[in-house]
């Protein structure tokens, strides 16, 4: 069973909920049912959540594939923790302001690093089967 992926998928789902709640509260307060109604704060909150959703699925799928192909549990945990911290840093940075910020930069850099590490590991796992 892919219990390590389950852990990080569950934690990531909690992060997504934490990012979604302010959107719903802001929509109710402003009476905006769809899109952002031209409200910059709502638009940024929607973008923060959307960005988290966009990066979550590919990385969790790569993590799952690595776990199913018997990647070292330490590698999986390091990737999972770095990914969660990266997405949290990115969300905090983008929530604070639309322009560049240390949180956005470090979050993107760490997310891309995890994506690259898992992608390379998964390709190597496949190639390893061909060489046997």
C-alpha positions in Angstrom: 0.0 0.0 0.0 1.3 3.5 -0.9 1.1 4.8 2.7 3.7 7.5 2.3 1.9 9.0 -0.7 -1.3 8.8 1.3 0.2 10.8 4.1 1.4 13.6 1.8 -1.8 13.6 -0.3 -3.8 14.0 2.9 -1.7 16.8 4.2 -1.8 18.5 0.9 -5.6 18.2 0.8 -5.6 20.0 4.2 -3.5 22.8 2.7 -5.9 23.1 -0.3 -8.8 23.4 2.2 -6.9 26.1 4.1 -6.4 28.0 0.9 -10.1 27.5 -0.2 -11.7 28.8 3.0 -10.6 32.4 2.6 -11.9 32.4 -1.0 -15.4 31.3 0.2 -15.5 33.7 3.1 -14.4 36.6 0.8 -17.0 35.6 -1.8 -19.8 35.6 0.8 -18.6 38.9 2.2 -18.5 40.6 -1.2 -21.5 38.8 -2.7 -19.5 37.4 -5.6 -20.6 34.0 -6.7 -18.3 33.4 -9.6 -14.9 34.7 -10.8 -13.5 37.6 -8.8 -15.9 40.4 -9.6 -12.9 42.7 -10.2 -11.7 42.4 -6.6 -7.9 42.2 -6.5 -7.7 40.4 -3.2 -10.2 37.7 -4.3 -8.4 37.3 -7.6 -5.1 36.8 -5.8 -6.7 34.3 -3.4 -8.2 32.3 -6.3 -4.8 32.3 -8.0 -3.0 31.1 -4.9 -5.5 28.2 -4.7 -5.4 27.4 -8.4 -1.6 27.4 -8.4 -1.6 24.9 -5.5 -4.0 22.7 -7.4 -2.0 22.9 -10.6 1.2 21.7 -9.0 -0.3 19.2 -6.5 -1.6 16.5 -8.9 1.5 16.0 -11.0 3.8 15.8 -8.0 1.6 13.5 -6.0 1.3 11.2 -9.1 5.1 11.1 -9.4 5.4 10.4 -5.7 2.9 7.6 -6.0 4.7 6.1 -9.0 8.0 6.3 -7.1 6.5 4.6 -4.1 4.9 1.9 -6.1 8.3 1.3 -7.8 9.9 0.9 -4.4 11.7 4.2 -4.1 13.6 4.6 -0.8 11.2 5.8 1.9 13.6 8.5 2.9 13.6 9.9 -0.6 9.8 9.9 -0.6 9.6 11.6 2.8 12.1 14.3 1.8 10.3 15.0 -1.4 6.9 15.1 0.4 8.1 17.4 3.1 10.0 19.7 0.7 6.9 19.8 -1.5 4.5 20.7 1.3 6.9 23.4 2.7 7.4 24.8 -0.9 3.8 25.1 -1.7 3.1 26.7 1.7 5.9 29.2 1.1 4.6 29.9 -2.3 1.1 30.4 -1.1 2.2 32.7 1.7 4.4 34.7 -0.7 1.7 35.1 -3.3 -1.0 35.8 -0.8 1.1 38.7 0.6 1.6 40.5 -2.7 1.2 39.9 -6.5 4.8 40.7 -7.4 8.0 38.8 -6.7 8.6 37.7 -3.1 11.1 35.4 -1.3 8.2 33.0 -0.6 7.2 32.7 -4.2 10.7 32.3 -5.4 11.7 29.7 -2.9 8.4 27.9 -3.3 8.8 27.7 -7.0 12.4 26.6 -6.9 11.7 23.9 -4.3 8.6 22.7 -6.2 10.5 22.4 -9.4 13.4 20.6 -7.7 11.0 18.0 -6.2 9.3 17.6 -9.6 12.7 17.1 -11.3 13.9 14.6 -8.7 10.8 12.5 -8.8 10.5 12.6 -12.6 14.1 11.5 -13.0 13.7 8.7 -10.4 10.5 7.5 -12.1 12.2 7.4 -15.6 15.2 5.6 -14.0 12.8 3.1 -12.4 11.4 2.3 -15.9 14.8 2.2 -17.6 16.0 -0.2 -14.8 13.3 -2.6 -15.8 14.5 -2.6 -19.4 18.1 -3.3 -18.4 17.2 -6.4 -16.4 
